[in-house]
């Protein structure tokens, strides 16, 4: 892709002082990221300070080492939606998740419910899955301890990271009181939070196993969350302006 576009960029876009904007999702985000890096550090021509190059990458795979991911923060912005598994998948995170699964299977084996042991234990495992109860296999703290132990020997030297400036956004429920005079008129609405950092964000260093880890990867869900975030920010700005006017 770089070879196919560099002549057009070198002989047309740069002399005409065009800005260069690269945008992609998922695999396209990874390709766009690497294309941006190649354009920024290429042997054929030099991008001057007057040339505005920026990559907007959505659901970007982990594709650079940590040093390289930090070096491109000025011209690459990666966006991660909720529990999207793609930006979190790497050899390191997959290996760590497998370690957690092994721990969980060991706990199931202790209870005689491991699906990998025998037909009898598999049947017990399936029967337990069919039950609706509050009995949990492990506590939240035990699961956190399993994940912490799995990451103790992470191979950071060969780990890959989401590149550039990273914006992680997620939806969560918030309770609002529709009537200040009554505490019974509470409603639940979706709120979008976001955090800016780099590929080393702790939330990106493990795979979030959830019911939305696949659907969160879709372009429609990215568009929906971004639209909600923009709408929410617009409302917040309006509320701040109204507060200023009231204070005057």
N, C-alpha and C positions, 0 to 999 in steps of 0.2 A: 504494500500500500504506500509506503514511503517512497519507493522507487517510482511508483505510478504518479505520485502527486508532486514530487519535489521540483520537477521542471516547471510545472504550472505555477507553483508558489514562487520559485526563484525568478522567473522571467515575466510574470504578470502581476501576482498579488503583491509581492514586496515592492516592485517599482511603483505600483499604483497606490502604495501605502494603505492597503486593506488590512483590517483586523482579521486574525485567524481564530475562529471559534470551532472547537471540535466537541461533539456531543455524542454520547452513546449509552446504551443500557446493557448490562450483563456482559456477554462476550464483546459486544460493541464498545462497552465502557473500557474493557481491558485493552482492546485493540486501539481505541482512541487515546488511552493513557500512554501506551508505548509509542504511538505515532507522535504525540506531543513531546515526549522525551527525545525521540530521534530528531524532531525538528529543532528542539532547543539546543541539542548537542550534536550537530552534524558536521561532517567534513566538507560539505559542498558550499554552504553559504552561512553567514552569521546573521541571526535576528538582532536588529538594533533595538535600542530602548524605545524607539518610536513605534515598533511593531508590537501590537497588542495580541499576544497569544494566550488563549485560555482553553482549558479542557473542562467540560462539565460531564462528570461520569456518574451514572446512577446504577446502583447494585454492582459496584466495581469489585471484581475478584481480587484477592490478595495476589499481587503479581510482582512486587518489588521487595528487596531487602529493606531493613529499617532505615539505613542511612540514605538510600536512594529515595525512599518514600518521603523523607523529610526534606530532601533537597528540592523537590518539585512542589512544595507547598504554595509558592508564589503564583503558579500558573495551572495547578490542577485542583479542582474541587470535587470530592467524592461524596455522594449522598447515600446513606444506608437507611432503609425503612424497617422499623419495628424489628422482628426476629428473622428477617431475611437470612437464609442459610448461606447463600452464595458468597457474600463478602467474608464470611466467617470460616469457610472451608479451606483447609490447607492440610498438608500431610501431618503437621504438628497437631492441629485441632482434631483431626480424625483419629489420630493415635490416642490422644487424651480421652476422647469420647469412648473409644473402645475399652480403655482402662476402666472407665466408670461402669460400662456395661458388664465387664468381667466381675467387678465388685458386686453389682446388683444380682448377677447370676449366682455368685457365691452365697449371697443372702437367701436367694430362692432355694438353692440346694440345701441349705440348713433347715429350711421349712418343708422340704420334700416337694417343692413345686417347680423345680428347674425344668424348662422345656427341652434342655439339651441332655438330660440324664437318661430317662426311660419313658416308656409310654404311660406308666402309672403317674409319674411326676408331671408329665405333660398334661395329662387329663386333670390333675389337681390344679395345675396352673391355669388351664382354660376355665375350669369351674370357678376359680377365684376371680378371674377377670369378669365373669358374668354377674358376679354379685355387686350390689350397690350398697356400699357401707363406708364407714369413715376409717377403716383399718388401712394404714399405709405401710408399705414395705420398708421404707426408711424415713426418718424424720428429715426436715429441711436442713437441719444442722449437719446430719450425717451425710447428706448428699453434697453439701458444700465442702465438707471435709474430704470426700471422695475426689471432688474436682480439684481441690487444692493439692492433694497428694499426687494426682495425675499430672499436674503442671510443674511439679518440683524439678524434674529433669528435662525441661523444655530445651530443645536445641535452637537457641536464639540465633546462632550463627547462620543456620540454614533456613530459618523461618522466613515466610513471606508475609507482607503487610499490605493493607489497603493504602494506595498512594495518595499523596498530597494532603491538603486540608480536608479533614473528614467532618461531615455534618451527620450525626446520628439522630434520627427523629423517631418518636414512638407515641402511640396513642394510649391513653389510659382514662379510666372513668373518674370523674370528680362529682361530688355531691354539692348541689347549690340549693339555697333556700329561696323559693319563689315569693315568699311572704315573710317579711321581717317580724310580723306579729305572731306568727305561728311556726313552731318547729316541725309541724307535721307535713308541711307542704314542700318537702324536699324532692328534688329531681336529680337524676343522674345524666350527665352529658359527657360526651367525648372531648377530651382536651389533648392537644398535641404539645409535647415537650421536645426540646432538641438540645444537643450538646455538641460543641465544636472542639475538635482536637486533632489527633493524627491517628495513623494506623495502629498505634500502641494503646488505644483506648481499651480498657479492661473488658468492656462489653463485646469487643470484636475478637478477643483472644480465646473464645470458646464458642462452640456451637450451641445455640439456644434451641433445645428440643421443645417444640410447642406445636399446637394444632395449626398455627399460621406460618410456620417457618418456610413453607413452600409458596403459599398464596401471597405472602408479603413480598415475594420476589417479582410479582407481575407488574407490568407497567401501569395498569389501571389502578392498583393499590398505591403505587408511588405517586401517581397523579392526584389521587384522592387525598392522601396524607398531606402533600404539598399544598393543595388547594385549601384544606382545612387550616394549615399553619398560616397561610397568607391571610385568610379570612379572619382568623383569630388575632393575628398581629394588627390587622386593620381596625378591628373592634377595640383592641387594647389602646391603640393610638387615639381613637375617637374618645374613649373614656378618659384618657389622660388629659386631652384637650378640654373636655367638659369640666374636669376637676379643676383645671387651671382657671377657667372662666368663672367657676363658682367661687374659687378662692379670692378672686379679684372683687 
